[in-house]
Amino acid sequence: MRRNELSVGSQIKSGFYKLYDDYTGNFSATQEYTDPQIELAIAKHEGDTIPGFPSVDVLQYLIAPQMEKLRYPAH
């Protein structure tokens, strides 16, 4: 292997990084949600939680659509 050539493993890793170029830099998973939408999610998933601490279901509810976006490039 020449000094300026990338190994096969490095080439594969680089390809995986390119899949998610749109999600690096200034991307924020919460940028699409407004405060009222987050408050609605918290109210929707209230239950037997400790007062002042939202349920983990709120996180799952809000993050699921964002995680779904990551599925497409990998497939």
Contacts in CASP RR format, 6 or more apart in sequence:
PFRMAT RR
TARGET T0000
AUTHOR 0000-0000-0000
METHOD contacts of the structure
MODEL  1
MRRNELSVGSQIKSGFYKLYDDYTGNFSATQEYTDPQIELAIAKHEGDTI
PGFPSVDVLQYLIAPQMEKLRYPAH
1 7 0 8 1.000
6 14 0 8 1.000
19 73 0 8 1.000
19 74 0 8 1.000
20 70 0 8 1.000
20 73 0 8 1.000
23 69 0 8 1.000
23 70 0 8 1.000
29 63 0 8 1.000
29 66 0 8 1.000
30 38 0 8 1.000
30 62 0 8 1.000
32 66 0 8 1.000
33 62 0 8 1.000
38 62 0 8 1.000
41 58 0 8 1.000
41 61 0 8 1.000
41 62 0 8 1.000
42 54 0 8 1.000
42 58 0 8 1.000
44 58 0 8 1.000
44 61 0 8 1.000
45 54 0 8 1.000
45 55 0 8 1.000
45 57 0 8 1.000
45 58 0 8 1.000
45 61 0 8 1.000
46 55 0 8 1.000
47 55 0 8 1.000
49 55 0 8 1.000
END
